[in-house]
Amino acid sequence: MVRAGKRTYFFDVKATRKDDYYLTITESKKRLGKEGKIFYEKHKIFLYKEDFEKFTEGLRDAVTYIDNGKGEISAHSPQLENEVSQDVTGLTTEKFTDIEFDDLGKK
């Protein structure tokens, strides 16, 4: 469990019937509902063993990009085709292709 401000993250290792392990990552946020009742809004991600390496690389790239203010996207991310150009002021700008949710997983 990781507490981060108003959010709490849970990392749970679970097993399938065939004893293949996977990870669930749950984000839980405390909310105030109608009539003043408190409830917890939860979002869950299931991460399977065969995706650990790609997920870790993607997370590392995103964190590095944020930490550096701008960063390099590694070559293993074909969805993020980085185009570098110069605008009229001579400053370098980066453009990224948009990714549609339905396109994820396509090669």
C-alpha positions in Angstrom: 0.0 0.0 0.0 1.2 3.5 -0.9 -0.5 6.6 0.4 -0.1 9.6 -1.8 -2.2 12.6 -0.8 -5.9 11.9 -1.3 -5.1 8.7 -3.2 -4.0 5.3 -2.0 -2.4 2.7 -4.3 -2.5 -1.0 -3.7 -0.2 -3.5 -5.3 -1.5 -7.1 -5.0 0.1 -10.2 -6.3 -2.5 -12.8 -7.3 -2.4 -16.2 -9.0 -4.5 -17.8 -11.7 -5.9 -21.3 -11.4 -2.8 -22.5 -13.2 -0.6 -20.7 -10.6 0.6 -18.0 -13.0 1.2 -14.9 -11.0 -0.1 -11.4 -12.0 -0.2 -8.0 -10.4 -3.2 -5.8 -9.7 -2.7 -2.1 -9.2 -5.6 -0.3 -7.6 -6.0 3.4 -7.1 -8.5 4.3 -4.4 -9.8 7.8 -3.8 -12.0 8.9 -1.0 -15.0 10.8 -2.3 -17.9 12.7 -0.8 -21.2 11.5 -2.4 -24.7 12.8 -2.4 -26.1 13.5 1.1 -22.6 13.8 2.5 -21.9 10.0 2.5 -18.2 9.0 2.0 -17.4 6.4 -0.6 -14.2 5.1 -2.2 -13.8 5.4 -6.0 -11.5 2.6 -7.3 -9.7 2.0 -10.5 -7.9 -1.3 -11.1 -5.3 -2.4 -13.6 -4.4 -6.1 -14.2 -0.8 -6.6 -15.2 0.2 -10.0 -16.5 3.7 -11.5 -16.3 4.2 -11.4 -20.1 3.6 -7.6 -20.0 5.9 -6.7 -17.1 8.9 -5.7 -19.1 7.1 -3.5 -21.6 5.0 -1.9 -18.8 8.2 -1.2 -16.8 9.9 0.3 -19.8 6.9 2.5 -20.6 6.6 3.6 -17.0 10.3 4.4 -16.8 10.1 6.4 -20.0 7.1 8.4 -18.8 8.7 9.1 -15.3 12.0 10.1 -16.9 10.2 12.4 -19.4 8.3 14.1 -16.5 11.4 14.3 -14.2 13.5 16.0 -17.0 10.7 18.4 -18.1 11.3 16.8 -21.5 13.1 13.6 -22.3 13.9 11.0 -24.7 11.3 8.3 -25.7 13.1 5.0 -26.2 13.0 3.2 -29.5 10.9 0.4 -28.1 7.8 2.7 -28.1 6.8 2.7 -31.8 3.5 4.4 -30.9 5.3 7.5 -29.9 6.9 8.6 -33.1 8.9 11.7 -32.0 9.2 14.3 -34.7 11.6 17.2 -34.0 11.1 20.4 -35.9 11.9 24.1 -35.6 9.2 26.7 -35.4 9.5 30.3 -36.8 11.4 31.5 -33.6 14.1 28.8 -34.2 13.1 26.9 -31.1 13.0 23.1 -31.2 9.5 21.6 -30.8 8.4 18.0 -30.4 5.3 16.5 -31.9 3.9 13.1 -30.9 1.3 11.1 -32.8 -2.0 10.6 -31.1 -2.8 7.1 -29.9 -6.4 5.8 -29.9 -7.3 3.4 -27.2 -8.6 0.9 -29.8 -5.2 1.0 -31.5 -3.3 -0.3 -28.5 -1.9 -3.8 -29.0 -1.9 -3.4 -32.8 1.5 -3.7 -34.5 
